[in-house]
Amino acid sequence: MKNSPESHEKAGEQPLSLPAPYTIRNVQQHYEAIREAILDHGGVRLDLAADTEPDLSFLQLLEIAREYAASQGKPFALENPASPLVRDKLEVAGFLKNADGAFHRFWFHQEAC
């Protein structure tokens, strides 16, 4: 069941939608939006376009944001699991090679396989 943005706000989480494209050209803009949301709210629930085709810089940004939010004790989550295309990009980039449970919960909404 998908939670509404209102329920996230009540729990202190900020729904956040970032505009595509998810590439190096927009990474600074996306970084600033994510950073502000993490700093200003109890947590962030990121909603990406369904047809997301991120480049490596965006995947790295989300990984750093996930780790930073965790270090601050704040939840940072994707609204929907990563698509097969994103999974393939994560694999090619080497992210899946020693991925832990937190990584799998964030990207795929499941425990490590």
N, C-alpha and C positions, 0 to 999 in steps of 0.2 A: 504494500500500500504506500503510495507516494504522499508524503506530508505536504501540507500547504505552507506557503511562505509565512502565513500568520502564525502557525504553530512553531516554526523555527524562531521567529522573533520573540515569542513568548518564552522560549527556552534560552533566550539570549544569543541565538545564532542569527547572523545576518545573511539573508539570501543575496547572492551576488551573481549577476550575469555579465560576462565579458563579451565584447563584440569580436567577431571573427574579422580578419584572419588571425590565427594563432601562430605568428611568425616572429622572427627577429625584429622586423620593422615595428611591431607593436609591443615588444616585450617590456619596454620601459613604462608604457601606459598601463599594461596589465600588472606589472610589478607594483606600481603606485596604488592601483585600485585594491589589489589583494592586501598589500601592507596596511593601508588605511583601514580596511575592513577588519583585519586581525587585531590591530591596535585599538580600534574603537568599539569592538563588540566582544561578547563572550565566546564567539565562535563564528565560523563562516561555512555556508553551504553553497558551493560553486555550481552554477548551472551553465554548462557549455552547449553550444549548438550541436544538434544531433549528428550533423555531417562533419564533425570536427576533423580537420586534417592538420594537426599541430606539427611544427618542426621541432628539432631537438632543443632549441632554446626555450620553448614553451614547456616542454616536458621537464626540463631542468628547473625552470621557475616553479612549477607545481611541486616538485620534489623538495626544493628548498623551503617553500612556503609550508608544506606539510610538516617538515621537520622543525621549522621555526615555531609554528603554532603548537606543536606537541611540547616543545621546550618551555613554552609559556603556559602550558596546561589548558590550552584552548582547542576545542574541536575544529578541525578543518576537513571538510568532506566534499565529495562530488555528489551532486544530486542524483546522477545516474551512473551506472558502471561504464567503464571505458569500452568503446566499441572494438570490434575485432581489428580494425585498422590501427587504432591507438595501441592495442596490445602488441601488434606486429612491430610497430615503431619502438615500443618499449623494449621488446626483445632484441631487435637489431642494434639498438643503442646500448645494450648490455645491462639494462635495469633489472631484468628478471633473474639474472645469474645469482644470486644470494639474497633474493627478496624475502623479507620477513613477513610475519602475519599482518603487521600494521600497513605495510605496502599493499598487500593483497586486499585488505579491507578497504583501503582508500581507493585504489584503482578499479577493483573488480567486485567490491561488496561481498567478498567471501574470504575464507581462511586460505592459507597457502595450500597448494595441491601437492 
